[in-house]
Amino acid sequence: MLGYMLNRLLVLLLAYAYPAYECFKNVEKNKPDLEQLRFWCQYWILIAAMTVWDPFGDALISWLPMYSEAKLVFCIYLWYPKTKGTKYVYDSFFKPYISKHEAEIDRTLSELKTRAGDSASLYISRVVSYGQTRAFEILQLIMSQSIQRPQPAPQKQQPAAAAPQDNSGDSKPSGAGNNEDTFGARNRLRKTGSGVAR
């Protein structure tokens, strides 16, 4: 029995890499051989079906001795130039089975597409609704924090002209006293001037 890693590496090389390269060479020819293209399309269809079957087959019959090695040999049998087993397996087993169930498969695929579209639109609407709800909650939180934030109390400013008055006679503050003296002097001048003019 081959080791698991060695067998996996051989499957990747001989079932995928080499056939992919051969298929590439045929596709890139100036005039591709249609029969070869058909052969490689059939090969990749069988490999895809085998890949889909793998998890179930591994669960059911992987306990059989040489199971992994048998898969590797089967893949080589499918493309090997002398056997070209793809044509036989495709025409004898795969095509008749798929042709028999084609209408049912198409109906199931159509239903799955419809359900997937409905599920996707429902999921998207739920995601959008959730996003809107969260955005609204974040906005409310920000607004409530800005409203609750205490405003600094305004500092009381002492007016420059309102200084404590001292009624002790001559000592008047310079700002208020000078204005009062000037105003008083003008009034006295008017009184005396009007008296002189008479």
C-alpha positions in Angstrom: 0.0 0.0 0.0 1.2 3.5 -0.9 1.4 6.1 1.8 -1.6 8.5 1.9 0.5 11.6 1.0 2.3 9.8 -1.8 -1.0 8.5 -3.2 -2.6 12.0 -2.9 0.4 13.5 -4.8 0.2 10.9 -7.6 -3.6 11.5 -7.9 -3.0 15.3 -8.2 -0.3 14.7 -10.9 -1.7 11.9 -12.9 -5.5 12.6 -12.6 -5.4 16.4 -12.7 -2.1 18.0 -13.8 -1.1 15.8 -16.7 -4.6 15.6 -18.2 -5.1 19.3 -17.8 -1.8 19.9 -19.7 -2.9 17.6 -22.5 -6.2 19.3 -22.7 -4.5 22.7 -22.8 -2.3 21.6 -25.7 -5.3 20.5 -27.7 -7.3 23.6 -27.0 -4.5 25.9 -28.0 -3.8 24.2 -31.4 -4.5 26.4 -34.5 -7.1 23.8 -35.5 -8.2 21.8 -32.5 -9.1 18.2 -33.1 -12.9 18.0 -32.2 -12.7 14.4 -31.3 -9.9 15.1 -28.8 -11.8 18.0 -27.4 -14.9 15.8 -26.9 -12.7 13.1 -25.3 -11.2 15.6 -22.8 -14.6 17.1 -22.0 -15.9 13.7 -21.3 -12.9 13.0 -19.1 -13.4 16.1 -17.0 -17.1 15.4 -16.6 -16.2 11.9 -15.2 -13.5 13.5 -12.9 -16.1 16.0 -11.7 -18.6 13.2 -11.0 -15.9 11.2 -9.2 -14.9 14.3 -7.1 -18.6 14.8 -6.1 -18.8 11.1 -5.2 -15.5 11.0 -3.3 -16.8 12.1 0.2 -19.6 9.4 0.1 -17.4 6.7 -1.4 -14.7 7.4 1.2 -17.2 7.2 4.0 -18.7 3.9 2.7 -15.9 1.9 1.1 -12.6 3.5 2.0 -12.0 0.6 4.4 -11.5 -1.7 1.5 -7.8 -2.6 0.9 -6.1 -0.7 -1.9 -9.1 1.7 -2.3 -6.9 4.8 -2.8 -4.7 3.0 -5.2 -7.7 1.7 -7.2 -8.9 5.3 -7.6 -5.5 6.3 -9.0 -5.4 3.4 -11.4 -9.0 4.2 -12.6 -8.0 7.8 -13.3 -5.0 6.7 -15.3 -7.3 4.1 -17.1 -9.6 7.0 -18.2 -7.0 9.0 -20.1 -4.2 6.5 -20.9 -3.8 6.6 -24.8 -4.0 2.8 -25.2 -7.1 2.2 -23.1 -8.9 5.6 -23.4 -11.4 4.3 -20.9 -13.2 7.6 -20.8 -15.2 6.8 -23.9 -16.3 3.4 -22.6 -17.2 4.6 -19.1 -19.0 7.7 -20.4 -21.0 5.9 -23.1 -21.8 2.8 -21.1 -22.6 4.1 -17.6 -22.6 7.9 -17.2 -24.5 9.1 -20.3 -27.4 6.5 -20.0 -27.9 7.3 -16.3 -27.8 11.1 -16.8 -30.1 11.0 -19.9 -32.6 8.9 -18.0 -32.8 11.4 -15.1 -32.1 14.6 -17.0 -35.6 16.1 -16.6 -35.6 15.5 -12.9 -32.1 16.9 -12.5 -33.1 20.1 -14.4 -36.2 20.5 -12.3 -34.2 20.1 -9.1 -31.6 22.6 -10.3 -34.3 25.1 -11.2 -35.9 24.7 -7.7 -32.5 25.1 -6.1 -31.8 28.3 -8.1 -35.2 29.7 -7.1 -34.7 28.8 -3.4 -31.1 30.2 -3.5 -32.3 33.4 -5.0 -35.1 33.7 -2.4 -32.8 32.9 0.5 -30.2 35.3 -0.8 -32.7 38.2 -1.0 -34.1 37.3 2.5 -30.6 37.2 3.9 -29.6 40.5 2.3 -32.8 42.2 3.6 -32.0 40.9 7.1 -28.4 42.1 6.9 -29.6 45.6 5.7 -32.2 45.8 8.5 -29.7 44.7 11.1 -27.2 47.3 9.8 -29.8 50.1 9.9 -30.8 49.1 13.5 -27.3 49.1 14.7 -26.5 52.4 12.9 -29.6 54.0 14.5 -28.5 52.7 18.0 -25.0 54.1 17.6 -26.4 57.4 16.5 -28.7 57.5 19.5 -25.8 56.6 21.8 -23.6 59.4 20.4 -26.4 62.0 20.7 -27.3 61.0 24.3 -23.6 61.3 25.3 -23.3 64.7 23.7 -26.5 65.9 25.5 -25.4 64.5 28.9 -22.0 66.0 28.7 -21.8 68.8 31.4 -21.2 72.2 29.9 -18.5 74.2 31.7 -20.0 76.9 33.9 -19.2 80.4 32.5 -16.7 82.3 34.5 -18.1 85.5 36.1 -16.1 88.5 34.9 -15.7 91.5 37.1 -16.5 94.7 35.1 -13.5 97.0 34.9 -15.5 100.1 35.8 -17.2 98.5 38.8 -14.6 98.9 41.5 -15.5 99.1 45.2 -16.2 102.7 46.1 -14.5 104.3 49.0 -16.4 107.2 50.5 -13.5 108.4 52.5 -13.1 111.6 50.6 -10.4 112.3 48.0 -9.3 108.8 47.2 -11.5 107.9 44.1 -10.6 105.2 41.7 -8.8 106.6 38.7 -11.3 105.5 36.0 -14.6 106.4 37.5 -13.4 109.5 39.4 -11.8 111.1 36.4 -15.0 110.9 34.4 -17.0 112.2 37.3 -14.6 115.1 37.8 -14.6 116.0 34.1 -18.4 115.9 34.0 -18.7 118.0 37.1 -16.2 120.5 36.0 -18.1 121.1 32.7 -21.3 121.6 34.6 -19.7 124.2 36.8 -18.3 125.9 33.8 -21.7 126.1 32.2 -23.2 127.6 35.3 -20.6 130.2 35.7 -20.5 130.9 32.0 -24.2 131.5 31.9 -24.0 133.7 34.9 -21.2 135.8 33.3 -23.1 136.1 30.1 -26.0 137.8 31.9 
